[in-house]
Amino acid sequence: MPDPFQMEALERVMREDVLVTAPTGSGKTWIALEAAKVFLSRGGGVWYATPLKALSNAKYEEFCDAVGAERVGILTGDRKENPDAPLIVGTTEILRNQLYDAMHEGRDLDVDLVILDEAHYLGDYDRGVVWEEVLIYLPGRIRLLMLSATVSNANDIAAWLTQIRSARCSVVRALERPVPLHVLFLTPSGQLTPFLQGRRLFPKVASLTSEHPRKGRHGENSSQDINTIVNVLREANLLPAIIFHKSRSDCDKALQQLQSSPTLPDSDGFADEVRALIADYPELQNQHQLRRLLLCRAGSHHAGRLPAWRLLIEKLMARGFLEVIFSTSTVAAGVNFPARTVVILQSDRFNGRNFVDITATEFHQMTGRAGRRGMDRAGFTLIIPGKFLDIMLVKKLLLSDPEPLESRIAVNFSMTLNLLLSHDPKGVRELLRLSFVSFHEDQRRADKVHRKLLREFDRHMKLLQELEYLEQDGTPTYDGRWAAQLRLDHPLLIAELIRQEALQGLEADELAAVVAPFVLDKDREIVMSRELWQMTRKLWKKFRGMARQLRPLMEFMISRGFDVPTIIFWPAAAVYLWADGVDWSLLVDHVDADEGDLAMLILRTADHVRQLIALEKEQPALAETARRAVQLLMRPPLV
């Protein structure tokens, strides 16, 4: 039987927008499935948006099972199947792009219900702007259902949406976890004790903090041996477990140190299951962690592993074959494989630049994986003392609500061009007035941040006018209209290469290579073997030529106060070799980067190259080369 909050949400979404905030595993997907069925039965269209391609793929399978594959399509960049289906599953970026197109063409989006899963991504530092754009541009007649486990200011968001969409948005909350959570502590002597007594630390834990005040952040990660931890969990019947580590290398090191599982690998068909799952990915047969997976019933799951390997780990965990997963905290968001226990070894994380304290939102996402609905009567979080764990901070996080979601709206060149296709500058400024940050300022009778937003729009528009992508009245020129189709991280740099005909005449592998440097979000230099450098000498000349052609524009943008990327060669070389047919194992062996990072580089490059296919009318030869380039990039083990 559905829970009361599920029925309430389903009833409300039939007449108004709804924001559902409920703990992980409480059944939010049931609401989405049932709402979709109702709208489909009425002949309506449904769009289900998620922040991750992997999550979109998983939800696509769920919806196919629920309503029939012929009625479901998927759009993620990597996949475009049955795009005219009445129910589309895809990434939020694709939905945002469809809204751009609909506004430009003066038509309504052929959808009656939009479901935004993992709605807390509205506050994501890098991608929250896309979610906010969707909420601003979405026509008020389209019903909106938002789902999240971690939104503490849900009423605030609902009030904002009610104001800007001229349609009531209500909040449906479920406060109780479907599986109760118990928080335990492992003492240095190996004893399990409660972590809290009411809102205070349990006496044994409190005594430890009085003897050892806050620890530093250097040295070994934990005072407990990983095998000791797993054996304690096994003896207390607390497996399977997700053990969170602060870095990829810590995850891999823990897996290497783990002793073989006492459960025989073939006692329940485990080895056969693994073989069946990797049958479609022969490259995974050579994955160096495969032997550890089979011996230990454990896996290392983080962004440094291939997407196909991470999916294998997720499926095995979901089917109950694994005892332990070692993971970074990023697995807590958007991946659905709960465990009986989650283990916390540190209270900080690496944000790409330095170590920062875990937030309450991140902590709740991690502990939200504890307890399998229908399988466990309780879930457990085990706190392990060590040099990277601040016990008082963990206590504070446990007793705190997730941080309020903040607006991440920001103006960029792609947004500016696309909005000016359908609005005059005054109309764009009015759209920006609908932002979440402007709503907050209206509440406080302040206007400082909104004025800054408007200044940013004017600054972007002025530079686009100077570069003749816009007329003086803000109307896009011919170049501005096709450049708006480049929904990329750095559209003006790619557009400049097109203007200068620098991409004409390139082979498909070369085109992929010259696009690759623009997809990086970090300027890390990577070492490649001498052998592979020799294989890319021809490309080096074209890369240098491209960099020279872009230098005047980049210097001009810098003079106007805009950031530009550092264009480095190794991504171009790696992508060129892959597109040219180099074996995956050879690429990984000769490029000093994690295979997951290489996979992400290639997949993001493919996403960027796909944008060039949209220029088929203006640049038919380039679009055709781009189509071939995508085919070269998208091969096993990446598909």
C-alpha positions as CSV (number, residue, x, y, z in Angstrom):
1,M,0.0,0.0,0.0
2,P,1.3,3.5,-0.8
3,D,2.2,5.7,2.2
4,P,0.0,8.7,3.0
5,F,2.5,11.2,1.7
6,Q,2.7,9.4,-1.6
7,M,-1.1,9.5,-2.1
8,E,-1.2,13.2,-1.0
9,A,1.5,14.1,-3.6
10,L,-0.3,12.2,-6.3
11,E,-3.6,13.8,-5.6
12,R,-2.1,17.3,-5.4
13,V,-0.1,17.0,-8.7
14,M,-3.4,16.5,-10.5
15,R,-4.4,20.1,-9.7
16,E,-1.2,22.0,-8.8
17,D,2.6,22.0,-8.9
18,V,4.2,19.9,-6.1
19,L,7.6,19.8,-4.4
20,V,8.1,16.4,-2.6
21,T,10.8,16.2,0.0
22,A,11.2,12.8,1.5
23,P,14.1,10.6,2.7
24,T,16.1,8.4,0.3
25,G,14.3,5.1,-0.3
26,S,10.9,6.4,0.8
27,G,9.2,5.9,-2.6
28,K,9.4,9.2,-4.5
29,T,9.7,7.3,-7.8
30,W,6.3,5.6,-7.2
31,I,4.7,9.1,-7.2
32,A,6.4,9.9,-10.5
33,L,5.4,6.6,-12.1
34,E,1.8,6.9,-11.0
35,A,1.5,10.6,-12.0
36,A,3.0,9.8,-15.4
37,K,0.5,7.0,-15.9
38,V,-2.4,9.3,-15.2
39,F,-1.2,12.0,-17.6
40,L,-0.5,9.5,-20.3
41,S,-4.0,8.0,-19.9
42,R,-5.3,11.5,-20.7
43,G,-3.3,11.8,-23.8
44,G,-0.7,14.1,-22.3
45,G,3.0,14.2,-22.6
46,V,5.5,13.7,-19.8
47,W,9.2,14.8,-19.4
48,Y,11.3,13.2,-16.6
49,A,14.5,15.0,-16.1
50,T,17.5,13.8,-14.0
51,P,21.0,15.4,-13.4
52,L,22.9,12.3,-14.5
53,K,23.0,10.2,-17.7
54,A,23.4,7.0,-15.6
55,L,20.3,7.9,-13.6
56,S,18.4,8.7,-16.8
57,N,19.3,5.3,-18.2
58,A,18.1,3.6,-15.0
59,K,14.8,5.5,-14.9
60,Y,14.3,4.8,-18.6
61,E,14.3,1.1,-17.9
62,E,11.9,1.6,-15.0
63,F,9.4,3.5,-17.1
64,C,9.7,1.0,-20.0
65,D,8.8,-1.7,-17.6
66,A,5.9,0.4,-16.1
67,V,4.2,1.8,-19.2
68,G,5.7,-0.1,-22.2
69,A,8.9,0.6,-24.1
70,E,6.9,1.8,-27.2
71,R,5.7,4.8,-25.1
72,V,9.1,5.8,-23.7
73,G,12.0,7.7,-25.2
74,I,15.4,8.8,-23.9
75,L,17.5,11.9,-24.6
76,T,20.8,12.2,-22.9
77,G,23.3,13.3,-25.5
78,D,24.8,9.8,-25.7
79,R,21.3,8.3,-26.4
80,K,18.5,9.4,-28.6
81,E,15.8,6.8,-28.8
82,N,12.1,7.1,-29.6
83,P,12.3,11.0,-29.3
84,D,8.6,11.4,-30.3
85,A,7.3,9.1,-27.5
86,P,4.8,10.6,-25.1
87,L,7.1,10.0,-22.2
88,I,10.7,11.3,-22.4
89,V,13.4,10.5,-19.9
90,G,16.6,12.6,-20.2
91,T,19.0,15.0,-18.6
92,T,18.0,18.5,-17.4
93,E,20.3,20.1,-19.9
94,I,18.4,18.5,-22.8
95,L,15.1,19.8,-21.4
96,R,16.6,23.3,-21.0
97,N,17.7,23.2,-24.6
98,Q,14.3,22.2,-25.8
99,L,12.8,25.2,-23.9
100,Y,15.3,27.4,-25.7
101,D,14.2,26.0,-29.0
102,A,10.5,26.3,-28.2
103,M,10.9,30.0,-27.2
104,H,12.9,30.8,-30.3
105,E,10.3,29.1,-32.6
106,G,7.4,30.7,-30.8
107,R,5.8,27.4,-29.9
108,D,4.7,25.6,-26.8
109,L,6.6,22.6,-25.5
110,D,4.5,19.5,-26.3
111,V,4.5,18.4,-22.6
112,D,1.8,18.4,-19.9
113,L,3.9,17.2,-16.9
114,V,7.6,17.8,-16.1
115,I,9.2,15.8,-13.3
116,L,12.5,17.0,-12.0
117,D,14.2,14.3,-10.0
118,E,17.0,15.1,-7.5
119,A,15.6,18.6,-7.3
120,H,18.3,19.7,-4.8
121,Y,20.6,20.1,-7.8
122,L,19.0,23.6,-8.0
123,G,21.6,24.5,-5.4
124,D,24.5,22.7,-7.2
125,Y,27.4,25.2,-7.6
126,D,28.2,24.1,-11.2
127,R,24.9,23.0,-12.7
128,G,22.2,24.7,-10.6
129,V,21.9,27.4,-13.2
130,V,20.4,24.9,-15.6
131,W,17.8,23.8,-13.1
132,E,16.9,27.4,-12.4
133,E,16.6,28.2,-16.1
134,V,14.2,25.3,-16.6
135,L,12.0,26.5,-13.7
136,I,12.0,30.1,-15.1
137,Y,11.3,29.2,-18.7
138,L,8.8,26.4,-18.2
139,P,5.3,27.6,-19.2
140,G,2.9,27.9,-16.3
141,R,0.3,25.6,-17.9
142,I,2.7,22.6,-17.6
143,R,2.4,20.8,-14.3
144,L,5.6,20.5,-12.3
145,L,6.6,17.7,-9.9
146,M,9.9,18.1,-8.1
147,L,11.4,15.3,-6.1
148,S,14.3,15.5,-3.5
149,A,15.5,13.9,-0.3
150,T,17.4,17.0,0.9
151,V,15.5,20.3,0.7
152,S,15.3,22.2,4.0
153,N,13.8,25.4,2.5
154,A,11.1,23.7,0.5
155,N,8.4,26.3,1.5
156,D,10.7,29.1,0.3
157,I,11.2,27.4,-3.1
158,A,7.4,26.7,-3.4
159,A,6.6,30.4,-2.7
160,W,9.1,31.5,-5.4
161,L,7.6,29.0,-7.9
162,T,4.0,30.1,-7.1
163,Q,5.0,33.7,-7.7
164,I,6.9,33.3,-11.0
165,R,4.7,30.5,-12.6
166,S,1.3,32.0,-11.6
167,A,0.3,28.5,-10.5
168,R,0.2,27.3,-6.9
169,C,3.1,25.1,-5.8
170,S,2.6,23.0,-2.6
171,V,5.0,21.1,-0.5
172,V,4.5,17.4,0.5
173,R,6.9,16.2,3.2
174,A,7.7,12.8,4.6
175,L,9.9,13.2,7.7
176,E,10.2,9.5,8.8
177,R,12.7,7.3,7.1
178,P,11.2,4.1,5.7
179,V,13.9,2.3,7.5
180,P,15.0,3.7,10.9
181,L,18.6,4.8,11.2
182,H,20.8,3.9,14.1
183,V,24.2,5.7,14.5
184,L,27.0,3.6,16.0
185,F,30.6,4.3,16.9
186,L,33.6,2.0,16.7
187,T,36.0,2.6,19.7
188,P,39.7,2.3,19.2
189,S,39.5,-1.0,21.1
190,G,37.1,-2.4,18.5
191,Q,33.8,-2.1,20.5
192,L,30.5,-1.0,18.9
193,T,28.7,1.6,21.0
194,P,25.9,4.1,20.2
195,F,27.2,7.5,19.0
196,L,24.5,9.7,20.6
197,Q,22.4,9.5,23.7
198,G,19.6,11.8,23.0
199,R,21.3,14.9,21.6
200,R,24.5,14.3,23.5
201,L,27.5,12.2,22.7
202,F,27.3,8.7,24.2
203,P,29.6,8.7,27.3
204,K,32.3,6.5,25.7
205,V,32.4,8.8,22.7
206,A,32.4,11.9,24.8
207,S,35.3,10.6,26.8
208,L,37.3,10.1,23.6
209,T,36.8,13.6,22.5
210,S,37.9,15.0,25.9
211,E,41.1,12.9,25.7
212,H,41.7,13.8,22.0
213,P,40.5,17.2,20.8
214,R,39.8,17.9,17.2
215,K,42.3,16.0,15.0
216,G,44.3,17.5,12.1
217,R,44.0,16.5,8.5
218,H,47.3,14.8,7.8
219,G,48.6,11.3,8.2
220,E,46.8,8.0,7.9
221,N,43.1,8.1,7.1
222,S,42.0,6.0,10.0
223,S,43.2,4.4,13.2
224,Q,41.3,1.3,12.3
225,D,42.5,-1.4,9.9
226,I,40.1,-1.9,7.0
227,N,39.9,-5.7,7.7
228,T,39.1,-5.0,11.3
229,I,36.3,-2.7,10.3
230,V,34.8,-5.2,7.8
231,N,35.1,-8.1,10.3
232,V,33.3,-6.1,13.0
233,L,30.6,-5.4,10.5
234,R,30.4,-9.0,9.5
235,E,30.2,-10.3,13.1
236,A,27.5,-7.8,13.9
237,N,25.5,-8.7,10.8
238,L,25.9,-5.1,9.5
239,L,26.9,-6.0,5.9
240,P,26.5,-5.1,3.1
241,A,28.2,-1.7,3.7
242,I,29.3,1.4,1.8
243,I,32.5,2.7,3.2
244,F,33.2,6.3,2.3
245,H,36.7,7.5,1.7
246,K,38.0,10.9,1.0
247,S,39.9,10.1,-2.2
248,R,39.9,7.7,-5.1
249,S,43.3,6.3,-4.2
250,D,42.1,5.6,-0.6
251,C,39.2,3.6,-2.1
252,D,41.5,1.6,-4.3
253,K,44.0,1.0,-1.5
254,A,41.3,-0.2,0.8
255,L,40.2,-2.7,-1.8
256,Q,43.7,-4.0,-2.3
257,Q,44.2,-4.4,1.5
258,L,40.9,-6.3,2.0
259,Q,41.1,-10.0,2.7
260,S,39.1,-12.5,0.8
261,S,35.5,-12.9,1.8
262,P,34.6,-16.1,3.7
263,T,31.6,-16.4,1.4
264,L,32.5,-18.8,-1.4
265,P,32.5,-16.8,-4.7
266,D,30.4,-19.4,-6.5
267,S,28.1,-20.5,-3.7
268,D,25.2,-18.4,-5.0
269,G,26.1,-18.0,-8.6
270,F,28.1,-14.8,-8.0
271,A,30.8,-15.6,-10.5
272,D,28.2,-16.5,-13.2
273,E,26.4,-13.3,-12.5
274,V,29.6,-11.3,-13.0
275,R,30.4,-13.1,-16.3
276,A,26.9,-12.5,-17.5
277,L,27.0,-8.8,-16.8
278,I,30.4,-8.2,-18.4
279,A,29.5,-10.3,-21.5
280,D,28.6,-7.1,-23.4
281,Y,31.8,-5.3,-22.3
282,P,34.8,-7.5,-23.1
283,E,37.2,-4.7,-22.1
284,L,36.1,-5.2,-18.5
285,Q,37.6,-8.7,-18.6
286,N,40.9,-7.0,-18.2
287,Q,39.9,-4.6,-15.5
288,H,42.6,-5.0,-12.8
289,Q,40.1,-5.0,-10.0
290,L,38.1,-7.9,-11.4
291,R,40.0,-10.5,-9.4
292,R,39.5,-8.5,-6.1
293,L,35.8,-8.2,-6.9
294,L,35.5,-12.0,-7.2
295,L,37.7,-12.8,-4.2
296,C,36.4,-10.2,-1.8
297,R,32.9,-9.5,-3.0
298,A,33.9,-5.9,-2.9
299,G,34.4,-3.1,-5.3
300,S,35.9,0.4,-5.6
301,H,33.3,2.9,-7.0
302,H,34.4,6.4,-7.9
303,A,34.8,8.7,-10.9
304,G,38.2,7.3,-11.7
305,R,36.6,4.0,-12.9
306,L,35.0,3.4,-16.3
307,P,31.2,4.1,-16.4
308,A,30.6,0.5,-17.4
309,W,32.6,-0.8,-14.4
310,R,30.7,1.5,-12.0
311,L,27.4,0.3,-13.5
312,L,28.6,-3.3,-12.9
313,I,29.3,-2.6,-9.3
314,E,26.0,-0.9,-8.8
315,K,24.0,-3.8,-10.3
316,L,25.9,-6.4,-8.2
317,M,25.3,-4.3,-5.1
318,A,21.6,-3.8,-5.9
319,R,21.2,-7.6,-6.4
320,G,22.8,-8.4,-3.1
321,F,26.0,-10.0,-4.3
322,L,28.5,-7.6,-2.7
323,E,29.5,-7.2,0.9
324,V,31.4,-3.9,0.6
325,I,31.7,-0.9,-1.7
326,F,34.5,1.6,-1.2
327,S,33.4,4.9,-2.5
328,T,34.0,8.7,-2.4
329,S,31.1,10.8,-1.2
330,T,30.0,11.6,-4.7
331,V,28.2,8.2,-4.9
332,A,25.7,9.5,-2.3
333,A,24.0,11.6,-4.9
334,G,22.0,10.1,-7.7
335,V,23.1,6.4,-7.5
336,N,20.5,4.0,-6.1
337,F,22.2,1.1,-4.3
338,P,21.4,1.3,-0.6
339,A,23.3,-0.9,1.9
340,R,22.5,-2.0,5.5
341,T,25.3,0.2,6.8
342,V,27.3,3.2,5.7
343,V,30.7,3.8,7.3
344,I,32.1,7.4,7.8
345,L,35.8,7.6,8.1
346,Q,36.3,11.3,7.6
347,S,34.4,14.6,8.1
348,D,35.9,16.4,5.1
349,R,36.2,16.0,1.4
350,F,38.4,17.2,-1.5
351,N,36.5,19.8,-3.6
352,G,39.0,19.7,-6.5
353,R,41.2,22.4,-4.9
354,N,41.5,21.7,-1.2
355,F,39.9,19.8,1.7
356,V,36.7,21.3,3.1
357,D,34.3,20.1,5.8
358,I,31.4,18.0,4.6
359,T,28.1,19.9,4.6
360,A,24.9,18.7,6.3
361,T,23.4,18.1,2.9
362,E,26.3,15.9,1.8
363,F,26.2,14.1,5.2
364,H,22.5,13.4,4.9
365,Q,22.9,12.1,1.4
366,M,25.6,9.7,2.6
367,T,23.6,8.4,5.6
368,G,20.5,8.2,3.4
369,R,22.0,5.1,1.7
370,A,21.7,3.2,5.0
371,G,18.9,0.7,5.2
372,R,17.3,-1.3,2.4
373,R,13.5,-0.9,2.2
374,G,11.8,-4.2,2.3
375,M,15.0,-6.0,3.4
376,D,16.2,-4.3,6.6
377,R,14.3,-3.4,9.8
378,A,16.9,-0.7,10.4
379,G,19.8,1.0,8.7
380,F,23.1,1.9,10.4
381,T,25.7,4.6,10.2
382,L,29.1,3.6,11.7
383,I,31.4,6.4,12.7
384,I,35.1,5.5,12.8
385,P,37.4,7.7,14.8
386,G,40.6,8.8,13.0
387,K,42.9,11.6,12.1
388,F,40.5,12.9,9.5
389,L,37.3,12.8,11.6
390,D,36.1,15.6,13.7
391,I,33.6,14.0,16.1
392,M,32.0,17.2,17.2
393,L,31.4,18.2,13.6
394,V,29.8,14.8,12.9
395,K,27.5,15.3,15.9
396,K,26.5,18.7,14.5
397,L,25.9,17.3,11.0
398,L,23.7,14.5,12.4
399,L,21.5,17.0,14.3
400,S,21.3,19.6,11.6
401,D,18.9,20.0,8.7
402,P,20.4,20.1,5.2
403,E,21.6,23.6,4.2
404,P,19.0,25.8,2.4
405,L,19.2,25.7,-1.4
406,E,20.6,28.9,-2.9
407,S,20.2,30.4,-6.3
408,R,23.1,29.5,-8.7
409,I,21.8,31.7,-11.6
410,A,24.6,33.1,-13.7
411,V,24.8,34.7,-17.1
412,N,26.9,33.1,-19.8
413,F,27.3,33.6,-23.5
414,S,25.1,30.6,-24.6
415,M,22.3,31.8,-22.3
416,T,22.5,35.4,-23.6
417,L,22.4,34.4,-27.3
418,N,19.6,31.9,-26.8
419,L,17.4,34.3,-24.9
420,L,18.0,37.1,-27.4
421,L,16.7,34.8,-30.1
422,S,13.2,35.0,-28.5
423,H,13.3,38.1,-26.4
424,D,14.5,41.7,-26.7
425,P,17.0,42.9,-24.1
426,K,14.2,44.3,-21.9
427,G,12.5,40.9,-22.0
428,V,15.6,39.1,-21.0
429,R,16.0,41.5,-18.0
430,E,12.4,40.7,-17.0
431,L,13.2,36.9,-17.2
432,L,16.2,37.5,-14.9
433,R,13.9,39.3,-12.5
434,L,12.2,35.9,-12.1
435,S,15.3,34.3,-10.6
436,F,15.3,32.7,-7.2
437,V,17.9,35.2,-6.0
438,S,15.7,38.1,-7.1
439,F,12.8,36.6,-5.2
440,H,14.9,36.5,-2.1
441,E,15.9,40.1,-2.5
442,D,12.3,41.2,-3.0
443,Q,11.6,39.5,0.3
444,R,14.4,41.4,2.0
445,R,13.6,44.6,0.1
446,A,17.1,44.6,-1.3
447,D,18.3,44.6,-4.9
448,K,22.1,44.3,-4.9
449,V,22.6,40.9,-6.4
450,H,19.8,41.3,-9.0
451,R,21.5,44.5,-10.2
452,K,24.7,42.6,-10.5
453,L,22.9,39.9,-12.6
454,L,21.6,42.7,-14.9
455,R,25.1,44.2,-15.2
456,E,26.5,40.7,-16.1
457,F,23.8,40.4,-18.9
458,D,24.7,43.9,-20.2
459,R,28.4,43.0,-20.1
460,H,27.9,39.8,-22.1
461,M,25.6,41.5,-24.6
462,K,28.1,44.3,-25.2
463,L,30.9,41.9,-26.0
464,L,28.7,39.9,-28.3
465,Q,27.8,43.2,-30.1
466,E,31.5,44.1,-30.4
467,L,32.1,40.7,-31.9
468,E,29.1,41.2,-34.3
469,Y,27.1,38.3,-33.0
470,L,24.4,40.9,-32.0
471,E,23.1,44.0,-33.6
472,Q,23.2,47.2,-31.5
473,D,19.5,46.6,-30.5
474,G,20.4,43.1,-29.2
475,T,19.0,41.2,-32.2
476,P,21.2,38.2,-33.1
477,T,23.0,38.5,-36.4
478,Y,23.4,35.6,-38.8
479,D,26.5,34.5,-36.9
480,G,24.7,35.0,-33.6
481,R,21.8,32.8,-34.7
482,W,24.0,29.8,-35.6
483,A,26.4,30.4,-32.7
484,A,23.4,30.1,-30.3
485,Q,23.2,26.4,-31.3
486,L,26.6,25.8,-29.7
487,R,25.4,25.1,-26.2
488,L,28.9,24.5,-25.0
489,D,31.2,25.6,-22.1
490,H,33.1,28.0,-24.4
491,P,30.8,28.7,-27.4
492,L,32.6,31.9,-28.6
493,L,36.0,30.1,-29.0
494,I,34.4,27.3,-31.1
495,A,32.4,29.8,-33.1
496,E,35.6,31.8,-33.8
497,L,37.3,28.6,-35.2
498,I,34.2,28.2,-37.4
499,R,34.3,31.8,-38.5
500,Q,38.0,31.5,-39.4
501,E,37.3,28.3,-41.3
502,A,39.9,26.6,-39.0
503,L,37.7,23.5,-38.7
504,Q,37.2,23.1,-42.4
505,G,39.0,20.2,-44.1
506,L,39.8,18.4,-40.8
507,E,39.4,14.7,-40.7
508,A,36.9,13.3,-38.2
509,D,39.6,12.3,-35.7
510,E,41.2,15.7,-36.0
511,L,38.0,17.5,-35.4
512,A,37.3,15.5,-32.2
513,A,40.9,16.3,-31.1
514,V,40.7,20.1,-31.5
515,V,37.4,20.2,-29.6
516,A,38.7,18.2,-26.6
517,P,40.7,20.9,-24.9
518,F,37.5,23.0,-24.4
519,V,35.7,20.4,-22.3
520,L,38.1,20.3,-19.4
521,D,37.1,21.9,-16.1
522,K,40.6,21.6,-14.6
523,D,44.0,22.8,-16.0
524,R,45.9,19.7,-14.9
525,E,48.7,18.7,-17.2
526,I,48.9,15.0,-17.9
527,V,52.0,13.0,-18.8
528,M,51.9,10.9,-22.0
529,S,54.4,8.3,-23.0
530,R,57.0,9.2,-25.6
531,E,55.5,6.5,-27.9
532,L,52.1,8.2,-27.9
533,W,53.6,11.7,-28.3
534,Q,55.3,10.4,-31.5
535,M,51.9,9.2,-32.8
536,T,50.5,12.7,-32.4
537,R,53.2,14.9,-33.9
538,K,51.0,15.6,-37.0
539,L,48.2,16.8,-34.7
540,W,50.6,19.0,-32.8
541,K,51.0,21.3,-35.8
542,K,47.3,21.8,-36.2
543,F,46.8,22.3,-32.5
544,R,49.4,25.1,-32.5
545,G,47.7,26.7,-35.4
546,M,44.4,26.6,-33.7
547,A,45.8,28.2,-30.6
548,R,47.4,31.0,-32.6
549,Q,44.1,31.7,-34.3
550,L,42.3,32.0,-31.0
551,R,44.9,34.1,-29.3
552,P,43.6,37.5,-30.4
553,L,40.0,36.7,-29.3
554,M,41.2,35.3,-26.0
555,E,43.3,38.4,-25.3
556,F,40.3,40.6,-26.3
557,M,38.0,38.7,-23.9
558,I,40.5,39.0,-21.1
559,S,40.8,42.7,-21.7
560,R,37.0,42.9,-21.2
561,G,37.2,41.0,-17.9
562,F,36.1,37.5,-19.0
563,D,37.8,34.3,-18.1
564,V,39.2,32.1,-20.8
565,P,40.4,28.5,-20.6
566,T,44.0,27.3,-20.7
567,I,44.2,25.3,-23.9
568,I,46.5,22.4,-23.3
569,F,47.5,19.6,-25.7
570,W,47.2,16.4,-23.9
571,P,43.3,16.2,-24.1
572,A,43.6,16.7,-27.9
573,A,46.3,14.0,-28.2
574,A,44.4,11.5,-26.1
575,V,41.1,12.0,-27.9
576,Y,42.8,11.9,-31.3
577,L,44.4,8.6,-30.5
578,W,41.1,7.1,-29.3
579,A,39.3,8.4,-32.4
580,D,42.0,7.0,-34.5
581,G,41.4,3.5,-33.2
582,V,44.0,3.0,-30.5
583,D,43.1,0.2,-28.1
584,W,41.6,1.3,-24.8
585,S,44.1,-0.6,-22.7
586,L,47.0,1.0,-24.6
587,L,45.5,4.4,-24.1
588,V,45.1,3.9,-20.4
589,D,48.6,2.4,-20.1
590,H,50.3,5.4,-21.8
591,V,48.3,8.3,-20.5
592,D,48.9,9.2,-16.9
593,A,45.2,9.7,-16.0
594,D,42.5,7.5,-14.3
595,E,40.5,5.6,-16.9
596,G,37.3,7.2,-15.6
597,D,38.8,10.7,-16.3
598,L,39.8,9.6,-19.8
599,A,36.3,8.2,-20.4
600,M,34.7,11.4,-19.1
601,L,37.0,13.5,-21.4
602,I,36.0,11.5,-24.4
603,L,32.3,11.4,-23.6
604,R,32.2,15.2,-22.9
605,T,34.1,15.7,-26.2
606,A,31.4,13.7,-28.0
607,D,28.7,15.8,-26.4
608,H,30.5,19.0,-27.6
609,V,31.1,17.6,-31.1
610,R,27.4,16.8,-31.3
611,Q,26.6,20.5,-31.1
612,L,28.3,21.0,-34.4
613,I,25.8,18.6,-36.0
614,A,23.2,21.2,-35.3
615,L,24.9,23.5,-37.8
616,E,24.0,21.2,-40.7
617,K,22.1,24.0,-42.5
618,E,24.9,26.6,-42.2
619,Q,27.9,24.2,-42.2
620,P,26.9,20.9,-43.9
621,A,30.4,19.6,-44.4
622,L,31.4,20.4,-40.8
623,A,28.2,18.8,-39.5
624,E,28.9,15.6,-41.5
625,T,32.5,15.4,-40.2
626,A,31.1,15.9,-36.7
627,R,28.7,13.0,-37.2
628,R,31.6,10.7,-38.2
629,A,33.7,12.0,-35.3
630,V,31.0,11.0,-32.8
631,Q,30.8,7.5,-34.3
632,L,34.6,7.2,-33.8
633,L,34.4,8.3,-30.2
634,M,31.5,6.2,-29.1
635,R,32.8,2.7,-29.1
636,P,33.4,0.1,-26.4
637,P,34.1,0.3,-23.5
638,L,32.4,3.7,-23.5
639,V,29.1,2.5,-25.0
